[in-house]
Amino acid sequence: MSERAQAIAARVEAFVRETVIPYEKDPRCSDHGPSDALVQEMRAKARAAGLMTPHILPDGSHLDQRETAIVLRKSGLSPLGPLAVNTMAPDEGNMYLIGKVGSAEQKARFLDQLVRGDSRSAFFMTEPASEGGAGSDPSMMKTLCRRDGDHWVINGRKAFITGADGAKVGIVMAKSEATDGSGGACMFLVDLPDPAIRIERVIDTIDSSMPGGHSIVMIDNLRVHESQMLGASGEGFKYAQVRLSPARLSHCMRWFGCATRAQEIAIDYACRREAFGKKLVDHEGVGFMLAENMIDLKQAELMIDWCAGVLDGGSLGTVESSIAKVQVSEALYRVADRCIQVMGGTGVSRDTVVEQIFREIRAFRIYDGPTEVHKWSLAKKIKRDHAKGQEAA
């Protein structure tokens, strides 16, 4: 691993442990995420420490994925860490996508403010399941866009839109009604708030680390100038894949940091707490759980590094990111679950951050594609590869 990445990661870790962790008990942390005032307060300190958006270098270049992994893992040592240093979803994935696909004008208007940490963003793709809209299957998208002169008009409803409440930048995904061959999924960059994008409600969910929570949103005759289309008409699904593979892996990186922190707290508890005449860690049932956590964490670390290497090699990494997302999310959930079990009543209480980490990682098993959807996709690949092998034989 490069010395520059190790140096950045060490600084991020020190900042999260010394400056960010004390904010975990701040009353501005609600069930729908930390307030924007709290986020900006932490970011001001990160900016002063030279740690704002640490995976993007001052010249605008990015750390590669393997380097990014060790930085984002350290930022994840607190659920608030990625927010403080601006490596949190959906902003991190949105910055990556705009950086890859956006025009120079779009980057100046929408990307720069995100990189500076001045504002937040939202990615409008998922739709209400009750209406048969897009979820794990984006081809079911019902939000439509139609051309009107030099503008596009967008209508539809979106659901579970992370951070929409309070965001300043939005990426809206819609299906074009065009019949001239340019139809298909499109992406648009929009300034928020906009009166045509109305938050109907913020959903109560199991997780609570993302500012603005997760909203149901009505899009009613939103007019967007053609210059705000991200990339080309009909290419939205392709751009979604550009974003989703690295974004899945970034989730793995951040939650690895949280699971590591939970393990640290559980170890400290087990090495201090006595029951039945000895420390908890000396009871085989407890010691074995902590040992299993060590194994799961190492496997997750290696899986992240492997997938990051694939992406760094220039591959889209769709299959590899699915494999990593399944293995890492399930392994980290086991880690968090065992930490709760080791700590007993203290584990299920909010006296430590372990209870929150457990909730956040439980949601991670669904976000960016449920485990079962990724397994189904991998099974289809296995079948395709077998058919090709039979044909070659």
Secondary structure, DSSP 8 states (H G I E B T S, - for coil): --HHHHHHHHHHHHHIIIIIGGGGG-TTEETTEE-HHHHHHHHHHHHHTT-SSTTB-TTS-B--HHHHHHHHHHHTTSTTHHHHHT--TTHHHHHHHHHHH--HHHIIIIIHHHHTTS--EEEE----GGGT--SS-GGG---EEEEETTEEEEEEEEEEEET-TT-SEEEEEEEE---SS--EEEEEEEESS-TTEEEEEEE--S---STT-EEEEEEEEEEEEGGGB-SSTT-HHHHHHHHHHHHHHHHHHHHHHHHHHHHHHHHHHHHH-EETTEEGGGSHHHHHHHHHHHHHHHHHHHHHHHHHHHHHTT---HHHHHHHHHHHHHHHHHHHHHHHHHHHHHHHSTTSTHHHHHHHHHHHTTTTS-HHHHHHHHHHHHHHHHHHHHHH-
